[in-house]
Amino acid sequence: MLEKEHRQIMERSTQVDLDPNEFKQLGYWLVDQIAELFSQMPSRPLTTKKSAEEIEQLLNAETHFDNEGQNAGELLKKTVELVTQNSLYNGHPGFMGYITSSPVPLGALAELLAASVNPNVGAARLSPVATQIERQTIKWIGEFIQYPADAGIMVSGGNMANFVGFVAGMRAKLGLEIRTKGIQHLQKAPVVYVSAETHTWIQKAMDLFGLGTDHIRWIDTDSNRQLDTEELEEKINEDLRQGYLPIMVVGTAGSVSLGVVDPLKSIHNICKKHNLWFHIDGAYGGFAAALPENKAIFEGFSMADSLAIDPHKWLYAPLEVGCTLVREAKYLTDAFSYHPAYYQFGTTEINFVDYGMQNSRGFRTLKVWMSLQHLGINGYQQLIREDIALAAYAYQLFEQDQDFETGTNHLSITTFRYVPQRMKGKKDEESQSYLNQLNQALLGEINNSQEFFISNAIDQGRFLLRMCIVNFRTNSKIIDKMPDFIRNIGENLDSKMSQT
Ligand SMILES: *Cc1c(COP(=O)(O)O)cnc(C)c1O
C-alpha cells in the first residue's frame, strides 16, 4: 500500500523549479534593479530613518508565511522594495563608519553564480573547481600581502579567521594531547598576550576555547598606541616565575579603533626567544601590507605563524568573507582534522573540512577570486593607497579648522572632535566631560542625517569622532563637505546643550 503510494511520486507536488523563461524574466528584472541601486548610490539616502520597531511592524503588515505559497514575481518585487527602502548602505560615498567596506558590484554577480552552482566546499570531491579556486585565492592573497602562506582557509569574517589561527596556535603550543584530554590535564594555566587595543575576538576565543578570559594578559600601549614590548617581556617573565604557561602573543596590524600597527618585528623576536606562537590580527590592516610604502611599519608581518585578514574589509568583497593564513598547512590539520567513517573523501586532495571549524561550506571565495582578477594588483594597491590618502587629507582639513581638534591618523582611520572655539584649550574635567557629551550627541545626529555615517573612538579619555575609509565610492569632494556639515550640526547642538 505504502510502497505503491511512493511509486506514484512521479512528479513532485510542490513546484520549486521556476520555468526557465520566468526565471530569466525575474532575474533580468532583478539585475536591472540592482544596476540602478549601484548607479544611484550617491544620490540615495545613506540609511533609513525608521526605527527597528517600525521596520518590525512594516514586515508584519506586508509579509506572511502561510499554508499556501506566493507568486515568485510578486514576492521578488515586494522584497526588492522592502530591502532597498529600509537598509543602511555601506556602499554610499558618505559611509565611513566602523570598518565596513563598500561592496564591489561584481561580487553581487559572483554570489549569484556561487549560489546557483552551490558547491559544498567542505570536500574537494563535492566542489571540484571551487576547492581549487579557494586554494588559488589563498595563494594570491598571500603573494599580494607578501605573507609566506603554506595554507589557509576562507571563513565568515575576522572573528572566525582569528579563532582559526588561535586554535592552531593553541594546539601547536599545548600539544595534540589537549585534543583528547582537554586543557584540564595541563599542569600550568596557559596565558596569551595582547595589546589593550586588541579587538574583542580575543575574549570570545579565550572564553570559547576554554582558556578563560582571566588568562588574557592585556599589555598597555605606548604613546603611539602600539603594544609596549618592554612591558610584554616583563609580563612574560613574571608569568614564568609565577608558574603560568605563556603560549601566544597577538599582534595587531591595523587596530580596530585607531588603525595602529603594532611593532611586529619586536613582537616576533620576543616570541622566538620564548618559543611563543605569533598570531597577527590583520583583519582590517593586513591588506595595507601590499603597499611598498608601508614596508617599514609592516616589518615582521611576514613572520607570523598565523594571520587573520578580511577580504570583506579592504578587498571590498560583499559580506561575508574572512581568511586565515598559516605558515605550515599542518598547523590547520593538527588542529581541525578528523576522519569519521561516513566521510570517505580521500587523502590525496585538500579537503577544507580538515582546515577549519565548518563542515558544509559555501563558495564564498568566488567573489574574492573574481575581483582580484578584475581589479588586479595595481588596481587594489591604488584603491587602498587612496583610502589611506583620503583619511590623511581629512586629518589635515580638521587640523586646519578652528572648530575641530584632531586625534589620530593611522592607515585609513582618522579621529577628531568638534570643539567650540570658546572651549579651545580648556583642560578641566568639566569641559572635557561636556565635550564628550557634545560629540556623542553630534555622532548621533550625523548618523541620522542620511548623508554621512561615521563612528567613534575613545582615546585617552576623549570621545572622538572616527572616520574609517574602506570605500571606493568616496573621494576628496565628499571629504571637503564634512567640516561644514559637522560644524553646522555641532553649533546647533552646542547652543542647545550649553544652555541647560
Ligand atoms: C573587523 C575586525 C575584526 C572582526 O572582524 P569581523 O569580520 O567583523 O568578524 C577583528 N579584528 C580587527 C582588527 C578588525 O578590524
The ligand as an SDF file (V2000), in Angstrom:
LIG
                    3D

 15 15  0  0  0  0  0  0  0  0999 V2000
   36.9010   43.9050   11.9210 C   0  0  0  0  0  0  0  0  0  0  0  0
   37.9290   43.3810   12.8250 C   0  0  0  0  0  0  0  0  0  0  0  0
   37.7590   42.1640   13.4870 C   0  0  0  0  0  0  0  0  0  0  0  0
   36.4830   41.3830   13.3890 C   0  0  0  0  0  0  0  0  0  0  0  0
   36.2460   41.0060   12.0730 O   0  0  0  0  0  0  0  0  0  0  0  0
   34.7880   40.6520   11.5480 P   0  0  0  0  0  0  0  0  0  0  0  0
   34.9780   40.4590   10.1050 O   0  0  0  0  0  0  0  0  0  0  0  0
   33.9200   41.8200   11.9040 O   0  0  0  0  0  0  0  0  0  0  0  0
   34.3720   39.4210   12.2690 O   0  0  0  0  0  0  0  0  0  0  0  0
   38.7960   41.6960   14.2590 C   0  0  0  0  0  0  0  0  0  0  0  0
   39.9330   42.3980   14.3880 N   0  0  0  0  0  0  0  0  0  0  0  0
   40.1340   43.5720   13.7750 C   0  0  0  0  0  0  0  0  0  0  0  0
   41.4300   44.2910   13.9460 C   0  0  0  0  0  0  0  0  0  0  0  0
   39.1430   44.1000   12.9740 C   0  0  0  0  0  0  0  0  0  0  0  0
   39.3340   45.2720   12.3690 O   0  0  0  0  0  0  0  0  0  0  0  0
  1  2  1  0
  2  3  1  0
  2 14  2  0
  3  4  1  0
  3 10  2  0
  4  5  1  0
  5  6  1  0
  6  7  2  0
  6  8  1  0
  6  9  1  0
 10 11  1  0
 11 12  2  0
 12 13  1  0
 12 14  1  0
 14 15  1  0
M  END
$$$$
